[in-house]
């Protein structure tokens, strides 16, 4: 069984990916400082999978701790999730984002290479495309000036990985450019767990639906879209998690240095208001929402051309937006018990 180091493995996408790794016969080794997650997630992961998860509570920017992990386990691949990711917060606290997101990657690259672990799956984002010139956007699209410091860190990190691999003989990486992950595990044991006021749309919807929030604000209704609200490509987090397994299957077969970016999305764009309406229809819950002003850092519309993922990884999304919203709502209801 190959050991895969998962930085930020107790977080939203990381925890779901750990489940899929186990189910594919891989062993996740988790490092997470719990800044954006909770220790009880580990018990939930073990309940879902029936497996044990070696766990280090630490910041992966700390090279001493990373060295300890590599000394104690033969690591054959790394998934680097650990990063701050809220667009709005990055606008108000840019130095926090540059410091954490870039330094953690530098540590991972340096230490993994030192211990001859040369397979990296990097958690990137469709934010690198900015406001794309054409839709759906494919991996050949221009990398635009980022709309937020968060987006800038993803662009910088991709560039760092590309430059690093050019200097190496064997290092291999896939840059997975996620679109908009939503949903939760069908067991309702793990899901998105925002600390404080949610920065993402679906947790705000579910918290509004259960009465934790007075109302949902839709940021802008005069974009040049079907109903004036922003358009995004919403992908079920379980589908996204499975893409990481496929990425390692690909990397382990490569015999030459490689660094390739791959979109992970459904290929379909839905507006914010369409998502709200789908939630209401799927759950039978009416949402209290209002239209507010546009938000700094938001692009008008972005959704994926996911052909490359199908061709290279033999991956494509299987679950629907309705599936994801029902799973999110079921997860939210467990948090209220």
Secondary structure as GFF3:
##gff-version 3
##sequence-region A 1 337
A	DSSP	beta_strand	3	7	.	.	.	ID=ss1
A	DSSP	alpha_helix	12	23	.	.	.	ID=ss2
A	DSSP	beta_strand	27	32	.	.	.	ID=ss3
A	DSSP	alpha_helix	40	49	.	.	.	ID=ss4
A	DSSP	beta_strand	54	57	.	.	.	ID=ss5
A	DSSP	alpha_helix	63	72	.	.	.	ID=ss6
A	DSSP	beta_strand	75	80	.	.	.	ID=ss7
A	DSSP	alpha_helix	87	92	.	.	.	ID=ss8
A	DSSP	alpha_helix	94	114	.	.	.	ID=ss9
A	DSSP	beta_strand	119	125	.	.	.	ID=ss10
A	DSSP	three_ten_helix	126	129	.	.	.	ID=ss11
A	DSSP	alpha_helix	149	166	.	.	.	ID=ss12
A	DSSP	beta_strand	172	178	.	.	.	ID=ss13
A	DSSP	beta_strand	180	182	.	.	.	ID=ss14
A	DSSP	alpha_helix	201	209	.	.	.	ID=ss15
A	DSSP	beta_strand	216	219	.	.	.	ID=ss16
A	DSSP	beta_strand	231	232	.	.	.	ID=ss17
A	DSSP	beta_strand	234	236	.	.	.	ID=ss18
A	DSSP	alpha_helix	237	253	.	.	.	ID=ss19
A	DSSP	beta_strand	258	264	.	.	.	ID=ss20
A	DSSP	beta_strand	270	271	.	.	.	ID=ss21
A	DSSP	alpha_helix	272	283	.	.	.	ID=ss22
A	DSSP	beta_strand	289	292	.	.	.	ID=ss23
A	DSSP	alpha_helix	307	308	.	.	.	ID=ss24
A	DSSP	pi_helix	309	313	.	.	.	ID=ss25
A	DSSP	alpha_helix	321	335	.	.	.	ID=ss26
###
